[in-house]
Each structure stands twice: as C-alpha cells, then as structure tokens.
Amino acid sequence: MTPTRKKRLMAVLLILIGVGIATALFLTAFKENILFYKSPTEVLSGDYPKARNFRIGGMVKVGSIVKSTTSLDVEFLVTDYANDIKVQHNGLLPDLFRDDQGMIAIGQLDKNGVFQAEEILAKHDENYMPPEVAASLKGHNTTKDKE
C-alpha cells in the first residue's frame, strides 16, 4: 500500500469514526429529551415513565378548576372520560384553558398520585384536537360526541 493510499484510508476511517460518535451523541440526547404522552387511564394503570417528565392529556373535567386567590396556583382534573387525574400547576394558564377543553400538561406524577405540571398547553380552536388526545378519548362516551 502506498503512503498516499494509507493517508486516504486513515482520513476515511477518522471521518467514519467521527460520524459514528456524533450519531451516538445525537441519539443519546434525543432519548433523554423525548416526552411520552399518556392518558389518565394509562397513568393510573402505572404505565408512565417514573422519575422523569412526561405529557398527560385529555379534557378538563367540568367544574374541577380551582384557582388560588393569592397566588398563581391552580388545580383541576384531567379526564379521558374513563378516569381522572388531579393536576396542580403554579403559573400562568393559556387563554383557551377552560372546562371541557382539550389540554396537555408536561410534568411528573408525585408520590401522592397528583400530576405536578410545569407547563399547560390548551387546544387551539374548536376544531383542533391534538392527535394523542383524540386517540385516547376515542371510544369513550363524551359530552363532545353528543353535540
């Protein structure tokens, strides 16, 4: 093998090793930052990532919103019309957040079974439903289905 070929082979091998390392780092970072979506029924059955953030979604149960008069604390029930989970959040809520409205919360389940939300996302308009929420609500007898 000539010295020129050896240099070329070394360059190609170094590039392949570099691309492999970069791909491994990318996949590791992606795996750590992915947020899983779960419905209240799945969470109550224990099917959720422990000790890390995940998304819970469904509808805000009618009459369940309780806002603090002295702080930004709010608690409510999110339902998939089969089961409910209590959600607590300290922060501003989206303008479209209200009873019987689709929502997704990002956070963790505490040891008492209460979802501690870091962020609340509300449905955009009357016709839009996040695909994950629509799939988890499908098949349940909902008030929205009757309209």
N, C-alpha and C positions, 0 to 999 in steps of 0.2 A: 504494500500500500504506500503510495507516495505521500510526502508531507502535506501536500495540498488537500488530498482526499481525507487525511486524518483530521486536518483543521476543519474541513467541511462537516465531517461526521461528528466531531466534538461540538460544533456550533448547533447542528440539528438536534443532537442529544440534549444539550443545555436548554434549547428552546422548548423541546418536548417536556423536560423536567419542570421548567418554569410554568408552562401552561398547565401541567398536571397539578402543581402546587396551588396555582391561582384558582383552578376549578375546585379543588378540595376546600380551600378557604371560603370561596363563594357559597358552596353547598352547606358548609358548617354554619355560616352566618345566616343563610336563608332558613335553615332548620330551626335555629334558635329564635327567629323573629316571626315565625308563622303563627297566626292566631286561629285556633279552631272554633267553629261555630257549633253551638249546642242549643237544643230546645230545653224548656223546663223539665219535660219528661225524661230526656236523656240525662240531665244533671241529677235529678232525683234518683235515677237508677244507678248513679255512680260512674257514668260514662262521660268523664271530663278530665282534662289534664290537671293533675294535682300540683300545687306549689308553682303555678305559672299562670299568666293571663290567658284568658280565652274569651270568646264572644258568646253571649246568650241573647236570644232574640225571641220575639213573639209579639203579643198585643198587650198594651197597658190595660189592666183589669179596671173596669168601670168602678168609680168610687174609691179606688185604693190609693190615690195620690195624697200624701200628707207632707205639706211643706212647713218648715220651721219659720216662725215669725221673727226670730232673732239671728238667723244665720242662713247660709245657702244650702243647708241640709234638706234633703228630700228623700222620702221612701215611698215605694209603690210595689205593686205586684205585677210581674210579667207572667203572662199565661199563654199556653198553646191550646187552651180550651179543654185540656185533659188534666193538666197540673199547673200549679202556680209556684213561683219562687219570689221571695221578698228581695227587693233590690234597694240598697242605700247608696246615695250619691251626695257628695259635697262639692257643689259647683253650679255653674250656670247650665240651664237646660235649653235645648233648641226651641225656637219659637213654635215649631209644629208639634211639640210634645204635648199630648193631652190624652184623656181617657179614650179607650177603644181605638188606639192608634198604633200602627206598627212601629217597632223600635228595636234597636240592637244596643247592648251595653257591653263595654270592654272592661274586664277586671278579673277578680278572683272570688271564689267561694270561701267564706271564713269558716271557722270551726263550729259555728252555730247554725250553719246552713243558709246564711244570708249572703247574697252576692254583693260584694263591695265594688261598685262601679267607679272606674277612673274617668270614663267618657261615656256619654249617651248620644246615640245617633237616632234621629227620627225619620220617619217615612217622608219622602219628598213632596208628594201630592196625593190626591185622591185615588189615582190610578196606579201609582207605582208601589210595588211591594218588593223588598229585597228577595232575591231568589231563594235564599236559605230559609227565610221566614215563611215564604209562601209554601215551600215544600214541607216544612214542619207543621203548618196549620192545615194542609190539605187532608181531607178526610174527616176532620173533626167538625162537629155541628157548631158553626159560628154564627154570631149575630150578623156579620157582614154577608154571609151566604144567603141569609133570608131576605136581604134588601133587593 
